[in-house]
């Protein structure tokens, strides 16, 4: 089949609300708590829940902006096409699209490194070899087909959520009175400069743990009735992970010291063993599933971004070709996988996570401004599309900028 006929193949609409939510939860949780709970506590100590709460609030306003924009411009490569339709500036569209791709590939690399840390608890192989095997296996799943990929990811997501619920249950059951300390962990005194500095520094890592709801919008061309279900998928994903992250980080900070978290590459396995007294094998397997799930879902998303940019003429057209066999953007998947491998092998986890957070905050700032511009120009929303007040994108932009500046000052 030649290129002309290949390009007539389109993405298939086969994902409902449940699939979108499981996709969002999978990429968010797999990229977050299983990999970064230890690093967040190292930076913020007992105030780690506050770092997650701040990040969730920032995400909340931006999530509302994404929910409306997904209805205004229901195209893959969401962030890039939102900027294209809002500002019509070609170079800005390319910069945002490439930034989204870069962030996704950095995130996938970070999760792959975290996953290798858990696998190494069971298999004594070099980290680099484990990373290569993990990324290639997840790339094969991502290239298989969107229904098959999301089904596998959904099943893996249920396992990883169950693992977190077990940790929360044992953590609270062992010391029910500890919940009285939760409000203090969420609201450090503004006059405690040391605590506030740690929370702001940790917020960049915690923010990375929430990246995922924005990935859902890149499946808009493969979702059934996206105008109706996309806002629900985004909202349910964000609320669920906020609840889980705050409680898991609280339980973790109450039971494991900063020094112990700083010395382990498998923080959730250590936490499970300490809370239950059981061998950590079960939760290590869950953590492996969770982190691998994060890798496969981000590979799916990044390939859709590259596909969408190629369809918009912002990347070479051959990258946007959809395979007639799998009905997935196979070439884009191969390119994304190769770059993820290089990043995962040659860059440290904390550097990957923090860099990814900084890039995505800058992207979110731009996306919020795009919605503000739509509203100032009084561009009507399509019939039946989700709509928010202009206050949401304005606050989203301000909070993204504040978090970038605050974390930069705290880290300097």
C-alpha positions in Angstrom: 0.0 0.0 0.0 1.5 3.4 -0.9 1.7 6.5 1.2 -1.4 8.1 -0.4 -3.6 5.3 0.4 -2.1 4.8 3.9 -2.9 8.4 4.8 -6.6 7.8 4.2 -6.6 5.5 7.2 -8.0 7.3 10.3 -7.9 6.7 14.0 -10.7 4.6 15.3 -13.4 5.9 17.8 -13.5 3.0 20.3 -13.0 4.5 23.8 -15.7 5.3 26.3 -15.7 7.2 29.6 -14.5 4.2 31.6 -11.6 3.7 29.2 -10.6 7.4 29.3 -10.7 7.5 33.1 -8.6 4.3 33.4 -6.2 5.7 30.8 -5.9 9.0 32.8 -5.5 7.2 36.1 -3.0 4.8 34.7 -0.7 7.4 33.3 -1.0 9.7 36.3 -0.5 7.2 39.0 2.1 5.3 37.1 4.1 8.5 36.6 3.5 9.6 40.1 3.2 8.1 43.5 4.9 4.8 42.8 8.0 6.5 41.5 8.2 9.9 43.3 6.6 9.5 46.8 10.1 9.0 48.3 11.7 12.0 46.5 8.7 14.2 47.5 9.2 13.3 51.2 12.9 13.8 51.0 12.2 17.4 50.0 9.2 18.2 52.1 9.3 15.8 55.0 6.0 15.5 56.9 4.6 18.2 54.7 4.6 16.1 51.5 0.8 16.1 51.5 0.9 19.9 51.2 3.1 19.7 48.1 0.6 17.3 46.5 -2.4 19.6 47.5 -0.7 22.7 46.0 0.0 20.8 42.8 -3.6 19.5 42.7 -5.0 23.1 43.1 -2.8 24.4 40.3 -3.9 21.4 38.2 -7.6 22.0 39.0 -7.9 25.3 37.2 -5.8 24.1 34.2 -7.9 20.9 34.0 -11.0 23.1 33.6 -9.3 24.9 30.8 -8.4 21.6 29.1 -12.0 20.4 29.5 -13.4 23.4 27.6 -10.6 23.4 24.9 -11.1 19.7 24.2 -14.7 20.6 23.1 -13.6 23.8 21.2 -10.8 22.0 19.2 -11.4 18.2 19.4 -8.2 17.2 17.7 -5.2 15.0 18.6 -2.1 17.0 19.6 -4.4 19.0 21.8 -2.1 21.6 23.3 -0.5 22.4 19.9 -3.8 22.8 18.0 -5.3 24.8 20.9 -2.5 27.3 20.5 -2.8 27.2 16.7 -6.5 28.0 16.8 -6.2 30.6 19.5 -3.2 32.7 18.3 -2.6 31.5 14.7 1.2 31.9 15.2 2.9 29.1 13.4 6.2 29.1 15.3 4.4 29.2 18.6 2.3 26.1 17.6 5.5 24.2 16.7 7.2 25.3 20.0 4.3 24.2 22.1 3.8 20.9 20.2 7.5 20.0 20.5 7.5 21.0 24.2 4.6 18.6 24.7 6.5 15.9 22.9 9.6 16.6 24.9 7.8 16.6 28.2 6.0 13.3 27.4 9.2 11.6 26.4 11.1 12.9 29.4 8.2 11.7 31.6 8.2 8.2 30.0 11.9 8.0 30.5 11.6 8.9 34.2 8.9 6.3 34.7 10.9 3.7 32.9 13.9 4.4 35.2 11.6 4.1 38.2 10.1 0.9 36.9 13.6 -0.6 36.4 14.3 0.2 40.1 11.4 -2.1 41.1 12.3 -4.8 38.6 15.8 -4.8 39.9 14.4 -5.9 43.3 13.5 -9.2 41.7 15.9 -9.6 38.8 19.6 -8.8 39.2 20.4 -7.3 35.8 22.1 -4.0 34.8 19.7 -1.0 35.1 20.3 0.0 31.4 19.3 -3.5 30.2 16.1 -3.5 32.3 15.2 0.0 31.0 15.7 -1.1 27.4 13.5 -4.2 27.9 10.8 -2.3 29.7 10.6 0.5 27.0 10.6 -1.9 24.1 7.9 -4.1 25.6 5.6 -1.2 26.3 6.2 0.2 22.8 5.0 -3.1 21.3 1.8 -2.8 23.4 1.4 0.9 22.4 1.7 0.0 18.7 -0.6 -3.0 18.8 -4.0 -1.1 18.6 -5.8 1.5 20.6 -8.6 -0.7 21.9 -6.1 -3.4 22.9 -3.6 -0.9 24.4 -6.3 0.9 26.5 -7.8 -2.4 27.6 -4.4 -3.7 28.9 -3.7 -0.3 30.5 -7.1 -0.3 32.2 -6.5 -3.7 33.7 -3.1 -2.6 34.9 -4.6 0.6 36.4 -7.1 -1.3 38.5 -4.2 -3.3 40.0 -2.1 -0.2 40.8 -5.1 1.6 42.4 -5.8 -1.5 44.6 -2.1 -1.5 45.7 -2.4 2.1 46.9 -5.7 1.4 48.7 -4.1 -1.5 50.6 -1.3 0.8 51.7 -3.7 3.5 52.9 -5.8 0.9 54.7 -2.9 -0.6 56.7 -1.4 2.8 57.3 -4.5 4.2 58.9 -5.6 1.0 60.6 -2.3 0.7 62.4 -2.7 4.2 63.9 -6.2 5.6 63.4 -5.3 8.6 65.6 -2.7 9.7 63.1 -5.4 11.3 60.9 -5.5 14.2 63.4 -2.2 15.3 62.1 -3.4 15.4 58.5 -4.6 19.0 58.6 -1.3 20.2 59.9 0.5 18.3 57.1 -1.6 20.0 54.5 -1.3 23.5 55.9 2.2 24.4 57.2 2.5 27.7 59.0 3.3 30.5 56.5 5.8 31.8 59.0 7.7 28.4 59.0 10.1 29.4 56.1 12.0 26.1 56.2 8.8 24.1 55.8 7.4 26.4 53.1 10.7 26.2 51.2 10.6 22.4 51.3 7.0 22.3 50.2 7.7 24.6 47.2 10.8 22.6 46.2 8.8 19.3 46.5 5.9 20.8 44.6 7.8 20.5 41.3 8.2 16.8 41.9 4.7 16.4 43.2 3.4 18.3 40.1 5.0 15.7 37.9 2.9 13.1 39.7 -0.3 14.8 38.5 0.7 14.9 34.8 -1.8 12.7 33.0 -5.2 14.3 32.8 -3.8 16.4 29.9 -2.8 13.3 28.1 -6.4 12.2 28.0 -7.3 15.0 25.6 -4.9 13.6 23.0 -7.3 10.6 22.6 -10.2 12.9 21.6 -10.2 11.6 18.0 -10.5 8.0 19.4 -13.2 8.7 22.0 -16.9 8.1 21.6 -18.9 11.3 22.0 -15.8 13.3 23.3 -17.7 16.6 23.9 -19.8 14.9 26.5 -17.3 12.4 28.2 -14.0 14.2 28.0 -14.7 16.8 30.8 -15.9 14.0 33.0 -12.8 11.9 32.3 -10.6 14.8 33.2 -12.4 15.7 36.4 -12.7 12.2 37.7 -9.0 11.5 37.1 -7.9 14.6 38.9 -10.1 14.1 42.0 -9.2 10.5 42.3 -5.5 10.9 42.2 -5.6 13.9 44.6 -7.3 11.7 47.2 -4.9 8.9 46.7 -1.7 11.0 46.7 -2.5 13.0 49.8 -3.3 9.9 51.9 -0.4 7.7 50.6 2.1 10.5 51.1 0.7 11.2 54.6 0.9 7.5 55.6 4.4 7.3 54.1 5.7 10.4 56.0 4.3 9.0 59.2 6.0 5.7 58.9 9.2 6.0 57.0 12.1 8.4 57.7 13.5 10.8 55.1 16.8 9.0 55.3 15.2 5.7 54.5 13.4 7.1 51.5 16.5 8.7 50.3 18.3 5.4 50.3 15.8 3.3 48.4 14.9 3.0 44.7 11.7 1.1 45.5 9.8 3.4 48.0 6.4 1.9 47.8 7.8 -1.6 48.4 9.6 -0.3 51.5 6.4 1.3 52.7 4.3 -1.8 52.1 6.8 -4.0 54.0 6.9 -1.6 57.0 3.1 -1.2 57.3 2.1 -4.9 56.8 5.0 -6.8 58.0 4.7 -9.0 54.8 7.3 -9.6 52.2 7.3 -6.8 49.7 7.0 -9.1 46.7 3.3 -8.5 46.0 3.5 -4.7 46.1 6.7 -4.8 44.1 4.9 -6.6 41.4 2.1 -4.0 41.6 4.6 -1.2 41.4 6.2 -2.8 38.3 2.7 -3.0 36.7 1.9 0.6 37.7 5.1 2.0 36.3 5.1 0.0 33.1 1.5 1.1 32.7 2.7 4.7 32.9 5.3 4.1 30.2 2.9 2.5 27.7 0.2 5.2 28.2 2.6 8.0 27.7 4.0 6.4 24.6 0.5 6.2 23.2 -0.1 9.9 24.0 3.2 11.1 22.6 2.7 9.2 19.4 -0.8 10.9 19.0 0.8 14.3 19.5 3.4 13.6 16.8 0.6 12.3 14.6 -1.6 15.3 15.2 1.2 17.8 14.5 2.0 15.9 11.2 -1.7 16.1 10.3 -1.6 19.8 10.9 1.5 20.2 8.7 3.8 21.1 11.7 5.9 17.9 11.3 6.8 15.9 8.2 3.7 14.2 6.8 5.2 10.7 6.8 5.2 10.8 10.6 1.4 11.1 10.6 0.8 8.0 8.6 -1.6 5.6 10.3 -0.9 1.9 9.9 -3.7 0.1 8.1 -3.0 -3.0 10.1 -3.1 -1.6 13.6 -4.9 1.7 12.9 -2.2 3.4 15.1 0.5 6.0 14.2 3.2 3.3 14.0 6.0 5.5 12.7 5.4 8.1 15.3 5.5 5.4 18.0 8.9 4.1 16.8 10.4 7.6 16.8 9.1 8.4 20.3 10.3 5.1 21.7 13.9 5.6 20.4 14.1 9.0 22.0 12.7 7.7 25.3 15.3 5.0 25.4 18.2 7.5 25.0 16.8 9.8 27.8 16.1 6.9 30.2 19.6 5.4 29.8 21.6 8.6 30.1 19.7 10.9 32.6 19.0 10.6 36.3 15.4 10.2 37.7 15.2 13.4 39.7 16.5 15.5 36.8 14.0 13.9 34.4 11.0 14.5 36.8 11.9 18.1 37.6 12.6 19.0 34.0 9.4 17.5 32.9 7.5 19.5 35.6 9.1 22.8 34.5 8.3 22.1 30.8 4.7 21.1 31.4 4.1 24.2 33.7 5.2 26.4 30.9 2.9 24.5 28.5 0.0 24.8 30.9 0.6 28.6 31.2 0.3 28.9 27.5 -2.8 26.8 27.2 -4.6 28.8 29.9 -3.7 32.0 28.0 -5.1 30.4 24.8 -8.5 29.9 26.4 -8.4 33.5 27.8 -7.7 34.7 24.3 -10.7 32.6 22.9 -12.9 34.2 25.5 -11.7 37.8 25.0 -12.3 37.4 21.3 -15.8 36.0 22.2 -15.3 32.9 20.0 -18.4 30.8 20.8 -18.1 27.3 22.1 -19.7 24.5 19.9 -23.2 23.5 20.9 -23.2 21.1 23.9 -19.5 21.7 24.7 -18.3 22.2 28.2 -17.7 25.8 29.3 -16.0 27.6 32.2 -15.7 31.1 33.4 -12.8 33.2 32.2 -11.7 33.2 35.9 -10.5 29.6 35.6 -7.9 30.1 32.8 -6.7 33.4 34.3 -6.2 31.7 37.7 -4.7 28.7 36.0 -2.1 30.9 34.2 -1.3 32.8 37.4 -0.9 29.7 39.5 1.3 27.9 36.9 3.6 31.0 36.8 3.7 31.3 40.6 4.6 27.6 41.0 7.4 28.0 38.4 8.8 31.1 40.1 8.3 29.7 43.7 10.0 26.4 42.9 12.8 28.2 41.2 13.4 30.5 44.2 13.2 27.5 46.6 15.7 25.5 44.6 18.2 28.4 44.2 
